[in-house]
């Protein structure tokens, strides 16, 4: 598997983790479970940082001449 394809697939993986984490944060907020909210938001922040890094790697590999 090439570097470009791995970065492209990891973008979708990290975004899926982000969606699940944010839905858990919303459920925790409505249930007044503060620990669950903080954990889910932390996981979502880490996944969006990793998705951004994967996007930059993909962009570099895509437009390399």
Secondary structure, 3 states (H helix, E strand, C coil): CCHHHHHHHHHHHHHHHHHHHHHHHHHHHHCCCHHHHHHHHHHHHHHHHHHHHHHHHHHHHHCCC
